[in-house]
Amino acid sequence: MTTARPAPETRLHAIGGTTIAAHHWAAEGDAAPLVFAHATGFHGRVWDAIAERFPAHPVHALDLRGHGRSGGGPIHDWRVLASDVAEFLAAEGIAGAVGIGHSMGAHTLLQVAADNAGRFARLVLFDPVILAPAFYAPGEPLYTAENPHPAARRKRDFASPEAMIERFRERDPYNLFDPRVFEDYCRHGLVPAPSGEGMELACSPEDEASVYASSRSNGGILEAAKRVEIPVLVVRALHTTLNDFKSSPTWPELAKVLPRATDLYRPDMTHFHPFQDPADAARIIAEFMGNG
């Protein structure tokens, strides 16, 4: 059962030449701070159902650049996301934190840990978008202006959060989500439309597509991983031959590159593990921190 916890305070931080939003939960104790980073196209409030289970910990769930209430999109180099997070941690004086990331957010936190010793004491990485070395070899662009990622064609306008909920509730992969997480995704994933009528996606289709298009931009991530001396848990979902969002993108050998990593393979879960089963994800986090 989720522990009751007040809604977070959302604050805007001037970082990296733009505005980065962070959702802050005050702590009821003095446990280590938790820093959450989300996947492409998501936002910090998708972590609410997990953050609420850790009332003794101060929590900081970021809207990464180009997502949620943050500015700064589109994204052409994933290293700028890590730079933003590092600047946020320094500005807030956060050290010894437990970083919890999903997908692109997990990639980002690993880069931050490599470049900023002491900011994190542990990392829990749910299905990080860190692929085998061959993926980062020079080659033709994954996507171009003439051939953009399919995310560029996403529906952007909705009359209300309820309309978005109704449209996607039964659709794959959203029908896999825990109902609470799905509603959080919709309700906090829209902002008022500039026209003043209705709402639109907080992460625009163009910004989302730019993240996928630049997914090879941090070719040094595997070398960076070798510098991460803290304990890291790599949680991998089922990998399939299907080119869809549910299959794990994570290189199965990633944990072997990290000096102090544990690989946890969960073939019963898709890439959306934290949002399919937030209670299970929270249990994994708690056990890795020694609280479970």
C-alpha positions in Angstrom: 0.0 0.0 0.0 1.3 3.5 -0.9 2.2 5.7 2.0 0.3 9.0 2.1 2.5 11.9 1.1 1.6 15.4 0.1 1.9 16.4 -3.5 5.3 17.7 -4.5 6.3 21.3 -4.8 7.3 22.2 -8.4 10.0 24.7 -8.7 11.7 26.2 -11.8 15.5 26.3 -11.9 17.6 28.5 -14.2 20.0 25.9 -15.6 22.0 25.5 -18.8 20.5 28.6 -20.4 17.0 27.4 -20.0 14.4 26.6 -17.3 14.4 23.1 -15.7 11.4 22.1 -13.6 11.9 19.8 -10.6 9.3 18.3 -8.4 10.4 18.3 -4.7 9.0 16.2 -1.9 10.1 17.1 1.6 11.2 14.3 3.9 9.8 13.0 7.2 13.3 11.8 8.1 17.0 12.2 7.2 17.4 9.4 4.8 19.5 9.9 1.6 17.9 12.0 -1.1 16.4 10.3 -4.1 16.8 11.8 -7.6 14.5 10.5 -10.4 15.0 10.9 -14.1 12.4 9.8 -16.6 12.3 8.4 -20.1 11.9 10.1 -23.5 8.5 11.7 -23.9 7.6 11.4 -20.2 8.0 13.8 -17.2 9.0 13.8 -13.5 5.5 13.2 -12.2 5.3 9.7 -13.6 7.4 8.8 -10.5 4.7 9.9 -8.0 3.4 6.4 -7.2 7.0 5.3 -6.4 8.2 8.5 -4.7 5.3 8.3 -2.3 6.6 5.0 -1.0 9.7 6.6 0.4 8.5 9.3 2.9 11.8 9.3 4.9 13.7 10.4 1.8 13.7 13.9 0.2 12.8 13.4 -3.4 13.7 15.4 -6.5 12.0 14.3 -9.7 13.2 16.2 -12.7 11.5 17.2 -15.9 14.5 16.8 -18.3 15.2 19.4 -20.9 12.4 19.6 -23.5 10.0 17.7 -21.3 7.2 18.5 -18.8 7.5 22.1 -17.5 11.1 22.4 -18.6 12.3 24.4 -21.6 15.3 23.9 -23.9 14.1 21.5 -26.6 14.8 20.1 -29.1 17.7 17.8 -28.0 20.6 17.2 -30.3 23.2 15.8 -27.8 22.3 13.6 -24.8 25.3 14.9 -22.9 23.4 18.2 -22.4 20.8 16.4 -20.4 23.6 15.1 -18.1 25.0 18.6 -17.8 21.6 19.9 -16.8 21.2 17.3 -14.0 24.8 17.9 -12.8 24.2 21.6 -12.6 20.9 21.1 -10.7 22.6 18.8 -8.2 25.4 21.3 -7.6 23.0 24.2 -7.3 20.8 22.3 -4.7 23.8 21.0 -2.8 22.7 17.4 -3.3 25.3 14.8 -2.6 25.3 11.1 -1.6 21.9 10.7 -3.4 20.4 7.5 -4.8 19.8 8.1 -8.5 16.8 6.3 -10.1 16.4 6.5 -13.8 14.4 4.9 -16.6 15.4 4.5 -20.2 17.0 7.8 -21.4 16.9 9.1 -17.9 18.9 6.1 -16.7 21.5 6.8 -19.4 21.6 10.4 -18.2 22.2 9.6 -14.5 25.0 7.2 -15.4 26.8 9.9 -17.3 26.3 12.3 -14.4 27.7 9.8 -11.9 30.8 9.2 -14.1 31.5 13.0 -14.3 30.6 14.1 -10.8 32.0 11.9 -8.1 30.1 12.1 -4.8 26.8 13.4 -6.1 25.4 9.8 -6.2 26.0 7.0 -3.7 24.0 4.4 -5.7 22.2 4.1 -8.9 19.1 2.1 -9.9 18.9 2.0 -13.7 15.6 0.6 -15.1 16.3 -0.5 -18.7 18.8 2.2 -19.6 19.2 3.2 -23.3 22.8 2.1 -23.4 23.4 -0.2 -26.3 26.3 -2.4 -27.5 29.4 -0.6 -28.7 28.6 -1.2 -32.3 25.5 1.0 -32.0 27.7 4.0 -31.4 30.0 3.5 -34.4 30.0 6.2 -37.0 27.3 5.7 -39.6 24.3 7.2 -41.4 21.9 9.2 -39.2 19.1 7.2 -37.6 16.6 9.8 -38.7 16.5 12.9 -40.8 14.2 15.8 -41.5 12.9 13.9 -44.5 12.6 10.7 -42.5 11.8 11.7 -38.9 11.2 9.3 -36.0 7.5 8.3 -35.9 7.1 10.3 -32.6 7.1 13.4 -34.7 3.6 12.4 -35.9 2.1 12.0 -32.5 -1.2 13.7 -31.8 -0.3 16.9 -29.8 -3.7 18.5 -29.0 -6.3 17.4 -26.5 -9.3 19.1 -25.1 -8.4 18.0 -21.6 -6.5 15.4 -19.6 -9.7 13.3 -19.5 -9.7 13.3 -23.3 -6.2 12.0 -23.4 -7.0 9.4 -20.8 -9.9 8.2 -22.8 -8.0 8.1 -26.1 -5.1 6.0 -24.8 -6.5 4.0 -22.0 -6.9 0.8 -24.0 -4.0 1.4 -26.4 -0.7 -0.5 -26.5 1.6 0.2 -24.5 -0.5 2.4 -22.2 -2.8 -0.4 -21.4 0.1 -2.1 -19.6 0.5 0.8 -17.2 -0.7 0.8 -13.6 -3.9 2.9 -13.7 -2.6 5.5 -11.3 0.7 6.0 -13.2 -1.2 6.2 -16.5 -3.4 9.0 -15.2 -0.4 10.8 -13.8 1.3 10.5 -17.2 -1.7 12.1 -18.9 -2.7 14.8 -16.3 0.9 16.1 -15.9 1.9 15.5 -19.5 -0.2 18.4 -20.9 0.1 22.1 -20.7 -2.3 24.9 -21.9 -2.2 25.4 -25.6 -0.8 28.7 -26.8 -4.1 29.5 -28.4 -5.8 29.5 -25.0 -8.1 26.7 -26.1 -7.5 23.1 -24.9 -4.2 21.6 -24.1 -1.1 20.2 -25.8 1.6 17.7 -25.0 4.2 19.2 -22.7 6.9 17.3 -24.6 6.1 18.3 -28.2 6.3 15.6 -30.9 9.2 17.4 -32.4 11.2 17.4 -29.2 10.4 13.8 -28.5 11.5 12.8 -32.0 14.7 14.8 -31.6 15.7 12.6 -28.6 15.4 9.4 -30.6 17.2 11.0 -33.5 20.2 11.9 -31.3 20.4 8.6 -29.4 23.9 7.9 -30.8 25.2 11.3 -29.7 26.8 10.2 -26.5 29.2 7.6 -28.0 31.4 7.8 -24.9 28.8 6.4 -22.5 30.4 2.9 -22.2 33.8 4.4 -21.4 32.1 6.7 -18.9 30.5 3.7 -17.3 34.0 2.3 -16.4 34.5 5.4 -14.2 31.4 4.8 -12.0 32.8 3.4 -8.8 29.5 3.3 -6.8 27.1 0.4 -6.6 24.8 0.2 -9.6 21.8 -2.0 -10.2 20.9 -2.5 -13.9 17.3 -3.8 -14.2 16.7 -5.2 -17.7 13.4 -6.1 -19.2 12.6 -8.7 -21.8 14.4 -8.1 -25.1 12.6 -9.2 -28.2 13.2 -9.0 -32.0 10.3 -6.6 -32.4 11.2 -3.0 -33.0 8.8 -1.5 -30.5 8.9 0.5 -27.3 8.2 -2.5 -25.1 11.5 -4.4 -25.9 14.5 -3.8 -23.7 17.2 -1.6 -25.5 19.8 -2.3 -22.8 23.1 -4.1 -23.8 23.0 -7.3 -21.8 26.8 -6.9 -21.0 26.4 -3.4 -19.5 26.7 -4.6 -15.9 30.1 -6.2 -16.7 31.5 -2.8 -17.8 30.6 -1.1 -14.6 33.1 -1.7 -11.7 30.4 -2.4 -9.0 27.2 -3.4 -10.9 24.6 -6.0 -10.4 22.5 -7.2 -13.4 18.8 -8.0 -12.6 17.1 -9.6 -15.6 13.3 -9.4 -15.5 11.9 -11.1 -18.6 8.4 -10.9 -17.0 8.5 -7.1 -17.6 8.5 -4.8 -20.6 10.6 -1.6 -21.0 7.9 0.1 -19.0 8.6 -1.9 -15.8 8.4 1.0 -13.3 5.0 2.0 -14.6 3.6 -1.4 -15.1 4.3 -2.3 -11.5 5.4 0.7 -9.4 5.1 -1.4 -6.2 7.6 -3.9 -7.6 9.9 -1.1 -8.8 9.8 0.5 -5.3 10.6 -2.9 -3.7 13.6 -3.3 -6.0 14.8 0.2 -5.1 14.3 -0.3 -1.4 16.1 -3.6 -1.3 19.0 -2.1 -3.2 19.2 0.7 -0.7 19.2 -1.9 2.1 15.7 -0.8 3.3 13.8 -3.9 2.2 
